[in-house]
Every structure is written in structure tokens, then in C-alpha cells.
């Protein structure tokens, strides 16, 4: 009887200890942001790990990113057609070449971005991400080209044509080799390369007039302002906002080239 009583007492004590022992705090799930997208995690991997909220967020972000630059790709194709027709009407080979390079750079920029956001296979996505960011160098050089070949064309135009395309080739090569290990360097190079126009703003002003210069600088400001949102990874839909600024900059530069070059 005593043994049974002792056993009951020990059992009660164990129950009390179990009840009084504090529960282990639940681990907080990391906040679902578009940083998941930047890591190029495929949906299968997110589902396997149980990050269902992150999976849904990543999908919403990628759909928004795809839609914004998918629209951009369509506009770029249409805009390129308009520019080439305009160049043919002028019967000016320099205009045709300049317009074509600008249009091709815009189409490539938006198509590379759309494919990157549309596909989920890890290796393919990493490669397309490099292509997407390399396309920015191509787009900057392509935007300068009609202005340098048509508006300036002389010694100043050809000098900066060589500088801009030389930097673009170096930047693309750097991006394809090193990928995204030096993101800050790439972002700084984009901005500096985009604002090279300040070194030859006077002849550009004479060639384009006030309206053309206003559109050119407004487009540059839109691109630059967008980089602020691009770097805000914790802001929901920050990448889509960046895309909208890029679209705005592209439209302003298209109007500048179409109307004033």
C-alpha cells in the first residue's frame, strides 16, 4: 500500500512539473517580402519547407513584376516600329541605326526582365537575372545612341559614343562573370553612366532644345528615383514600384527621341 501511495505521489509531482514547465516560445516565421523572389527560390522548394505564406507572397510579387514589364515589352516593340518608320521617312541612315539600337535595347530590357520574373527553375532564373541586370547597361547605351549619332554626331558625339558603349560592354561582361556579388558597384555604375550627359549638356541643349532636354532629364530622374525603391527590399512590392519608375523613364526617353532627335 505504501509503495502504491508513493508511486501515486511521484506521478502527481511529474504532472505538476509538466504543467508548470514553460512552453518553448514559437519561432516567428520570417516576414514574407519579395526578398524571397530575389533569392530565386522555386515554389516547390517553398512548399516543401512549409513556407506557404512566403510562397503566396512570392507568387503575387512575381505576377506583379511580370505584368509591369510584360506591358513594357509590348510598348517597346510598338515604339521601335514607330521609330524605324520615322527613320525611313527621314531617309537618314544614322536615324535608322540610332532608333533601331534604342528600340532593340528597350525590347531586350523588358523581355529579359519579363522572362526572369516568369520562370522559376533555379539555374534558369539565376542566368536570366544576370541577363536582366546586364540589359540595363545595354538600355543606357541604347538611349544615348540616337542623341550621339544624330543630334551631336561630330567629334563630341563619336567620343561619347565610344565611352558609353565601352562602359556598357565592360559592365555586361562584369555582370555575366560576377553575377550579383557586387550589387552596390553595379547600381552605382548604372547611375553614373546614366548621368554622363551632364558632361556634354550644352551641345545637347542646342541640338534638342529645351523640351527635349526636359524629357531627357525627367527620364533620368525617374530611373534614378526608382533605384531607391529597388533597394528597399522590406517594402512590399518594392520591385514592382521600381518597374513602374523604369517604365516612366522609358516613355519619357522615347518621347524625347521621337519628337526631338
ABEGO torsion letter per residue (X at the ends): XAAAAAAAAAAAAAAAAAAABBBBBBBBBBBBBAAAAAAGBBAAAAAAAGBAAAAAAAAAAAAAAAAAAAAAAAAAAAAAAAAAAAAAAAGBAAAAAAAAAAAAAAAAAAAAAAAAAABABAAAAAAAAAAAAAAAAAAAAAAAAAAAAAAAGBAAAAAAAAAAAAAAAAAAAAAAAAEAABAAAAAAAAAAAAAAAAAAAAAAAAAAEAAAAAAAAAAAAAAAAAAAAAABAABBGAAAAAAAAAAAAAAAAAAAAAAAX
